[in-house]
Amino acid sequence: MDYKTISHHINILMENGLITQAKPGYGAVYFLSDEMEADYSHFEEQFPLAEKSKNKVKGGVGA
């Protein structure tokens, strides 16, 4: 995967408050934000819903 693609997605996660950067610069380390950790159970609840949605798409037109 291209570096620019990864950087783009990391920036989106940071802009939306899902992750924080421990130290800026090359080789930066990222962690879940405090808010994300506090609400992680809500995030996990979405996995079954995403799986159902994915299965609908697989079985849909053009699958």
N, C-alpha and C positions, 0 to 999 in steps of 0.2 A: 504494500500500500504506500502511496506517495506521501512524503512528509507534509506537503501542503494540505492534503486531505485530512490527515490526522490533526494538524494544527487548526484547521477550520472547525472541525468537530469539537476539539478541546475548547476553543474560544466560545462556541455556542453553549457548551455545558457550563462554562464559567459565567457567561453573560446571564444565564438563567438561574444562577445560584446553586447548581447541583454539585460543583466541585470547587476546590480552592487550590491554589498553587503554593507549595511550601517555600519555594525559592525560585525567583524568576531567572530566566536564562536557559542556555543549552543544558539539556539533561535534567530539566525541572521535574520535580516529583509532585504528583497531584493526589489529593485526598477528597473524600466526600465532605461537603460543607456541613456545618453544624445543623443547619436546617434540614438537609437531606438525611443525615443520620437520625434526627429526631422523628422524621416522617417516613423512615424507610419501610415500615410495615405497610403503609399505604402504597408505596411503590411496588412492593412484592405482591400486593393484591391484584395488581394490573397484569401480571404474567399470565394467569389463566385466560383473561379476556383477550390479550394479544394473541395467545395460541389459538383461541377459537376463531378470531378474525383471520389469522393466517391460514387456518384450515378452510375457511369459507372461500378465500381467494384461490387456493389450490384447486378446490372443487368447482370453481366458477367457469365462466366462458373463457376459452383459450387455455385452459389448464391441460 
